[in-house]
Amino acid sequence: MADDTDGDFAELSRWLPHDAARVRRIVAAFHRITVRDLLSMEHAAARGDWGEVRRLAERISMGCKHVGETRAAACLAPLLETQYEVSLKALYFAWYAPRRGGLLRLVDRAASVAMGEAFA
């Protein structure tokens, strides 16, 4: 059952009670897209394409919100709010980089849920 997630994607599970298969499919899609977008965002930052960093941060943030992970989305908020590329670059390294681990842990949890481990 979706209620047996030990806190993993608990809000999404509340939205879809008694539908663990659907929760897994949604989380699997979130995982697949978010892994791709995180990698693309980091590549864009490495080449200095700050407009692309902002676009991908918005996609990742929206995905986090859609699966009920608003705290993870919050770590990207400053990247979405800044108006200038110089500020975005500074925020990326000063704000996002230290919080990156939280997003990576979320992606790991998503992989576990998608594979059904959290529902065993």
N, C-alpha and C positions, 0 to 999 in steps of 0.2 A: 504494500500500500504506500501511497505517496506520503503518508503521515510518518513513516518510519525512516526519515532521512537524517536523523541526528543533527538537525539544524542546517544541513546542506540544501540550499534553495528552498528553505522553509516557506517563504512568502509565495513563491511560485506553486509549491505543493498545496498551500491553502487555497490558491485560486483554482486549482484543479484537483479537488479532493477525490480520492479513490481512483485516480487515473495515473498510476505510476508510469505506464508505457508512454503516455502523452508527455508527461514531465520529462522523461528520458529523451524523447525525440526533440523537444524544444531545447533542452540543455545540450544535446548533441549538436544541433544546428548552431547554437550560441558558441559552443567550443570551437567548432570548425571555422566559423567566421572570425571569431575573436583572435584565435591563434594567427590566422592569416593577416588580420589587420594590425595586430601588435608588431609582428615582424615587419610589415610594410611601413608602419609608423617609425620604427627604429631605423630602417633603411633610409626613409625620407629625412629623418633628423641627421643621420650621418652625412648625407649629401647636401644638407642645408636647405631643403625644400620645406619651409615652414608653413606654407599654405596647405601642402599635403598633410603635414603633421596635424594641423588644426582639423582638416576634413576627417582624417582617420580617428582622431581623438573624439570627435563628435559621434562617429559611427560606433566606436567602442563604448562610449558613455551611454548611448541609446540602447545598445544591446544589454548592457549591465542593468539598466532600468527595466527593460522588458522582462528580465528574469528575476526581478525583485531585489537586485543587488545594488541599492542606491549608494551604499558607502563606497563601493568600488568605483562607481561613476563619479563620486565626489572628488576622487584623487585626480580626475581629469578636468574638473571644472575651471581651474585657473587658465588652462590652455585654451579653453573656449571663450574666455572672457576678455583676454588681452587683445588690444587693437593693433599692436605693432610687432613686426617680425623680431626686432631686437629684444623686446620684452618676452615674446614667445620663446625665443631661444634661451633666455635666462631662466624663465619659469620651467622650461622642459628639464634643464639640468638641475636647478635648485629645488623644484617642487616635485615634479613627476619622478625623476630618477630615484630618489630615496623611497618613494612609495610604489615603485614598480613591482616589488616583491609581492605586495598584496594582490595585484592583478594576476601575477603568475600563479599564486596560490589559488585564486579563484578559478583560473583555467585548469589547474590540476584537479580541483574539486569537480569541475564540470566534466572532465574526462572520466573520473570515477563514477559519477552519476550516470553519464551517457552509456557507460559499459555495464551499468546495472549493479555495481558493487555496493552502492549506498542503499539499495533496496533488497539486498539478499537476506 
